[in-house]
Amino acid sequence: MHTFSTLPVELVYRIMDHQNDRTLFCSMQNICRRLNQILSTYQRYQTLTTLNLQRNRIRAEGAQHIAHALRTNTTLTTLHLDRNRIGDEGAQQIANALRTNKTLTTLGLWCNEIGAEGAQQIANALRTNITLTTLDLSWDEIGDEGPQHIANALRTNTTLTTLHLDKNRIGAEGAQQIADALRTNRTLTTLNLDENRIGDEGAQQSADALRTNKTLTTLGLWCNGIGDEGAQHIANALRTNTTLTTLHLHDNEIGAGGAQHIANALRTNKTLTTLDLWGNEIGAEGAQHIANALRSNTTLTTLHLSWDEIGDEGPQHIANALRTNTTLTKLHLDKNRIGAEGAQQIADALRTNRTLTTLHLWCNGIGDEGAQHIANALRTNTTLTTLHLKWNEIGAGGAQHIADALRMNTRLTTLHLSGNRMGAAGAQYFADALRSNTTLITLDLRDNEIGAGGAQHIANALQTNTTLTTLNLDENRIGAGGAQHIADALRTNMTLTTLNLSWNGIGDEGAQHIADALRTNMRLTTLTLGVNHIGDEIAQHIADALGKNISAKMV
């Protein structure tokens, strides 16, 4: 009778071949010395650097096994234990391992019911650990007491660069603890305190720290009940801070007054490149303040003003700024009810702007008229590469305008038009454009009611198009007939790598057409067919066909 102590090495390797990463890492170590020696020479174990154990119902006992393995493991650099229930006891086990482990750099513990006590254990370990660079304790229950322990660790720790403490019921007191530590910490570059309760007082504490801190580059304070007063504190700090590049303030309570404070800071700040103010009800007046600042600011490259109720007046101010600004590359104005008039203002600015590469205007009710304005701009604009126009009530008429512009435009590579109900006619317009366009690589036509007829138009275009690599036709009711048309195109198309046909009612018949086409198509790498009432047998046929392509996968 054989045991692990006597089994031939090759047989042990075969046993290991049938184990998942969790078993290899947690259950096969430290059973006996010989098994440890064999495991250390096993190729999969030698190359195991990332272990994802999210949503595995792991509790304190499971955490103990993982911690035990961490003490001797020398390969793992990333460990995700998110969405388990290890609690304070499990956190203590992991913390004990961190004191001796010399390889782990990223640790995810979010949503684990870890309270202040568990945070203290992790914090104590950070005082001696010299390898961990990223720690995520979001969605736990550390409250205001936990940050005190974390802050104490930050005063001496010299390796941690990224810290996530989102949604932990941290108030102004906890924010103060972290802020105090930031005054002396010299390594942390990213701090997320999103979805807590720090309010204006906590914003003031954070702002005070920014005046002296020299390393933090990214600060997340969204959804924290920060109003105009808190925005003023942060703005004051931005006037002297020389390191922060990314600031997230979305979904707070900042109005036009707070926007004005931020705008005033932008006139002199020389380092901030990304500003996120969406969901703050700044209105047209606040948009005007920000726009005025953009005329002189020379560093901001990304601006989020979505869900800010700027209406059709706000875009006029933004457009005026775009005519002279030479640094902004990404602009988000989603869900602002800008309408056709606001779309016209932005479009007019695009004719002369030479820096903007990404524009988000989804869910703005621009309609066919607004689409025409945007299309007119696309005919002459030479910098925009990504355009989001989904859920804008653009029908077949608006689709025709955009499609016609694509025949002349030579820069746009990504176009999102989902949820616009353009129908089969709209699909035909885009199909016609795809025959001559040579730059578009991603086209999203999800939820446009194109049906089998629209799918046929797109399929015909795919037989000659040589640039499109990603196509999303999700939720379009193309049925088995539409799937057959797409399948016919796949037999000759040599560029499409990603295709989404979910929620289309293609059934077994349509899926079989796709499977047949995949026997010859060797380019498609990602195929999504969710919620199509496909049986197991046909699904296997598709999987077998995709299997010929080494990098292919079916979602």
N, C-alpha and C positions, 0 to 999 in steps of 0.2 A: 504494500500500500504506500502510495506516494503522498508527500506533503509538499508545501512550498519550499521546504528545506532540501528536498531531494529531487524535485521535478527537473527535467532538463530545461536549460535556459530557453531554447526555441519553443518549447511547449508553454512556458510561462509567457513568452512574448505573444503567442497565439491567444492565450487567455486575455492578455491585456488589450489585444486588438479588438475584442468584443466589449470593452468597457468604455463608458463615456468619460469625458474629462473630469466630471465631478468625482466619479468613483476612483479614477486614477489618482487624483490629487488628495482626496480626503480619506479614502478607505483602504488604499493599498500601501500607504506609507507606514513605517514604524511597526509593522507586524513582526518582522524578524530581520536580522541583519542581512541575510542573503537576499531577501526580497527587496530590501532597500538598495542593495548593490545592483540587482537586475534592473530595478526601476530607474536608477540613475543612468543606465546605459540604453534604456528604451527610447527610440527616436521621438515618438510623440511626446513623451514626458520631457525630454531635453529641449524641445522647441515650444513647450506650453508657456506662453508669456501672458495670455489673456484668458481669464476665466469668468464667464458670465453665469451667475447663479440667481438672477432676478426671478421673482415670483415662484419660489420653490418651497414656500411654507416652512422655511428654515427658522427654527427657534434657538434658544440659548444653547441647547445640547449640540445642535448642528454647527453652530458658530464655534463651539469648543473644538470639534473635529477639524474645522477649517483652520482655526488658530494653531492647533497642534501641528498641522502640516506646514503652515507658514514659517514655523520656527526653523525648519531644516531645508525648506525649498530654496533653491538659488536661481530659479528661472522666471518665476511669475513677476510681472511688472504691473499688471492691471487686474483688479478684482472688483466685480460688481455684485453686491449683495442686496441691491435695492429691492424694495417691496417685499420684504420678509417680515419676520416678527422676532428679531433676536433680542430686543429689549435692552435694558441696562446690563443685565447679566451677560448677554452675548457680546455687548460692546466691551465689557471688561476683558473677556477672553481675547477678542481681537486686539485690544490695546496691549495686553501682555505680550502678544506675538510681535507687535510693532516695535517693541523695545529691543528685540534681537534681530528681526528680519532686516536684510541688507539690500533687497532688490525691489520691493514693491514701491511704485511711484504714484499709482492712482488707486484710490479706494472710494467706492460708492456705497454709502450706507443710508441713502435717503428712504424715507417711509418705512422705518423699522421700529417705531414705538420707543425710540431712545429718548430718555428724559435728561434732566440736568445731571443726574448721577452718572449716566452713561457718557455724557459729553465730558464730564470731569475725567473719567478714565481715559478717554481718547486724548484729551488735552494733556494729561500727565505724560502719556507716551510720546507726544510730540516734542516734549522737552529734550528727549534723548535720541529720538529717531532722526536719522540724517539722510533719508532717501525719499520719503513721501513728498510729492510736489502738489498733488491734487486731492482734496478731501471734500466729499459731498455729504452733508448732514441735513439736507433739506427735508421738509415734510416730516420732521420728527417732533418732539415735544419738549424742547430744551428750555423754552420760556426765557425769562430775563436772567435767571440764575446761570443757565448754561453758557451764555456768552462771556460771563466773568471768567469761567475756567478756560475757555478758548482764548480769551484775551491774554490771560497770564502766560499761556503757552506761546502766543505770538511774540511776546517780548523777548524770548530767548531762542525760539526756533529759527533756523537759518536756511531752510530748504523749501518750505511750503510756499507755493506761488499762486495757487487757486483754491478759494474757499467758498463753498455754497452753503448758506444757512437760510435758504428760502422757506417761507411758510412754517415758521417755528413759534409763532405768537410772541415774537420779540418786540418789546415796546421801546420807549425812549431810553429807559434805564439800560437795557441790553445794548442798544445802539451806542450809548455813551461808553460802555465797557470796551466795545470793539474799536470805537474811535480813539479812545485813549491809547490803546495798543498800537494803532496805526502811526502814532506820532514817533514811535521809536523803531517799529518794525521796518526792515530794509529788504525784504524779499517778496512779500505778497504783491502780486500784480493784478489779480482779479478777485473781486469780492462781490458776492450776490446776497443781498438782504431782501429780495423781492417777496411780496405778499406777507409782510409782517405788519406791525402796528406802530411804527416809529413816529409817525406824524411830523408836525413842524419842528417840534423840539428835537426829535431824533435826527431830522434833516440838518438842524443847526449843529448838532454834535459831529455829524459826518463832515459837514462843511468846514468846521474848525480843524478837523484832522487833515483835510485836503490842503490847508494852507502850509503845512510843514512836511507832510508826507512826500517822498521823492520817488516812490516806486510804483504806486497803484496806477494802472492804466485803464482798467475797466471797473465801473461801479454800477451795480444793479439795485435800484431803489423803487422799482415799479410796484404799484398797488400797495401803497403804504400810508394813504390818507394825508399826503403832503399837499398843502395848499399854496397860495401865493406867498405867504410868509416864509414857508420852508424853501420855496423856489428862490426867494430873494437871498437867503443865506447861502444856498448852493451857488447862485450866480456871483455873489461877492467873492466866494472862494475861487471861482474859475478865473477871476481877474489876475490872480497871482500864481495859481497852480500851473506848473509847467510839465506835468507828466501824464495827466488823465487824457485818454484818447477816445474812450467810449463811455457814454452816460445814458442809462436807461431810467426814464422817469414816467413811463407810460402808465395809464390807468390810475392816475392820482386825482387830485382835486384842484389842479392848476388852471386858473382862468387867464383872461387877457392880461391882467396885471402881472401875474407870474411869468407869462410869456415875455412881457416887456423886460423884466429883470434879466431873464436868460438872454434875450436879444442884446441887451446892453453889454453883457459879459462877452458875447460873441464878437463884439467889435474890437476887443483888445486881446482876447485869448488866442494863442498861437499853436495850441496842441490838439484840441478836441477835433476829432474827425467824424465821429458818429454821435448824433443826438436823437434820442427817441422820446417824443412827446405825445404819442398817439393816445387817444381816449382821455383827453384832458379838458375838453370843452373850452378851448381857447378862442374859438369863433373867428370871424373874419378880422376882427381887430387884433387878436393875438397873432394871426397869420401875417398881418401887415408888419407888426413889430419884428417878427422873425425874418420876413422878406427884406425889410430895410437893412437889417444886420448883414444879410447875405451879400449886399452890394459891396461891403468893405472887407468882410471876412475872407481869408485866403487859405483856410485849412479844412473846413468842414466838407466832407465828401459824401456822407449819408445822412439824410434827414427824414424822420418818420413823423408825419402829421396826419395820419389816418384817424378816423373816428373823432375828429376834433370840431365838427360842426362849423366848418369854414364856409359852407354854402357856395354859391356861384360868385360871390364877391372876393372871397379869399384867394381863389386861383389867379385873379387879376394882379394882386400884389406879388404872388409867387412868380407869375410870369414876368413881371417887370424886373424882378431880381435875376431871373434866368437869362435875361438879355445881356447882363453885364458880368454875372458871376462866372468865374473860370475854374472852379475847383469841384463843385458839387457833381457827383457821378450817379448817385442813387436817390430817387425821390419817391416817397410813399404818400399818396393822398387818397387812399381807399376809404370808401363809405363816408363821404363828406357831402353828399347831395349836391355835387357841383353842377350837374345837368349839362345840357348841350352848350350853354353859354360859358360855363367854366372850362369845358373841354376845348372850346374855341380859343380861350385865353392861353391855355397851356400849349395848344397846337401852334398858335402864332409865335410863341417864344421858341418853340422847337426849330423853327425855320432858320434862326440865327444862332441858337445855342450850339456850342461845339464841344461840350464836356459831358453832358448827361448821357449815361449808357443804359440805365435801368429806370423805368417809369411804371409805377403801380397806380392804376385808376379804377380798380374793380369796385363793383357795387356802387355806382355813382349816378345811375339813371341817365347816362348821356344819350342813349337812343341812337337811331340811325343818323340824325343830324350831327350829333357829337362825334360819331364814328367817321363821318365824312370829313370833319375838321381834322381829326387825327390823321386820317388817310392822306389828306392834302399835305400835311407836314412831313409824312413819311417819304413823299416823293423827292424831297430835297434834303432832308436831314441825313447827315453822314456819320453820326456817332451812336445813336440809340441801337442797342443790341437786344434788349429784353423789354417786352411790353405786356402788361397785364390789364386786360379789359373784360374779365369775366363778370357775369351777372350785371350787365349794363343795359338790358332791354334792347340789345342790338338785334334786329331781325335780318331777313335776307337782303334788304336794301343796304343796311350798314355793312353787312358782310361783303357785299359787292364792292363797296368803296375801299375797304381794307384790302381785299384781294387784288383789286386793280392796282393799288399802290405797291403791292409786293412784286409786281412785274418790273417795276422800275427801281425799287429799293434794293440796295446791295449791302446793307449793313445788318439788318434785323436777323437775329439767329433764333430767338425764342419768342413765341406768341401764344398767349393764353386767352381763350375766348369761351371758356366753359359757361354753361347756364344762360345762353343768349337766345335760344329757340330760333335759330336761323333756318332750320329745316333742311330738306334735301336741296332746295335751291341754293341756300347759302353754302352747303357743302360743295356744290358744283362750282361755284365761283372760286372757292379755295383750291379745288382740284385743278381748275384751269390755270390758276396762278402757279401751282406747284410744277406744272410742265415746263415753265420757263425760269422760275426763281431758282437761284443757285447758292443761296446763303442760309435759308431757314433750315435749322436742324431739329427744332422742337416745336410741335404744333399740338395744342390742347383744345379739342372740340367736344369735351365731355358735356353731357346733358344738353344737347342741342336739337334733339328730335329729328335727326337726319334720316332715320329709318334705313331700310335695305337699299332704297334708291340712292340716298346720299352716300352710303358705304360703297356702292358701285362706282360712283363718281370718283371718290377718293382712291379706290383700288385701281381704277384705270390710270390715274395720275402716278401712282406708285410704280407702275410698270416702266415708266420712263424717268422719274425723278431720281437723282443720284446724290442728294445731299441730306434729306430728312433721315434722322436716326431715331427720333422718339415721337410716337403718335399715340394720343389718348382719345379713344372713342367710347369711353365708359358712359353708361346710361344713355344710349341712343336708340334702343329698340331696333337694332339692325336684324335680329332674328337669324335663323339658319341661312336664309338667302343672302343676307349681308355678309355673314361669315364666309360663305362660299366665294363671294367676290374678293374679299380680303385674302382668302387662301390662294386664289388664282394669282393675285399680285405677288404673294410671298414666293411663288415658284420662280419668279424672274427678278424680283427686287434684290439688290445686293448691298444696300446700305442701312436699312432699318434694323436697329438692334433692340429697341424697347417698344412693346405694343401692349396697350391696355384695352381689353374688350369686355370688362366686367359689366354685370347688370344689363345684359343685352338680350337675354332670352334666346341664346343660340341653341341650347339644348344639345343632345347627343349628336344630332345630325350636323349641326354647325361645327361642333367640336371635332367631329370626324374629318370634315373638310380641312380644318386647320392642321390636324394631325397628319393628314396625307401630304399637305404642302410642306410640312416640316421635315419630311423624309429627304427632300432635296435642298431646302433652304438651310444654309450653314452660317448665316449671319446673325439671326435673331438670338439674343442672349437672355432677354427677360420678357416673359409672357404672363399677363395677368388675366385670368378668366373667372374671377370670383362671382358667385351668385348667378350662375347660368344654367342650373339644373342639369349638370353633366354627371353621368353615371361613373362609377369607379372604373369600369372597363375602358371607357373612352379616355378617361383621365390618364390611365396607365399608357394608352397608346401615345398620347401627347408627351408624357414624361419620357417614354422610350425614344420618341423621335428627337426630343430636345437633348437627350443624353448623348447624342452624337456630337453635339457641340460642347466642348470641355467647360466653357464658362457659362453655359445656359442654365436658367432656372425658371420654374413655373411658380407663380404666386397664386 
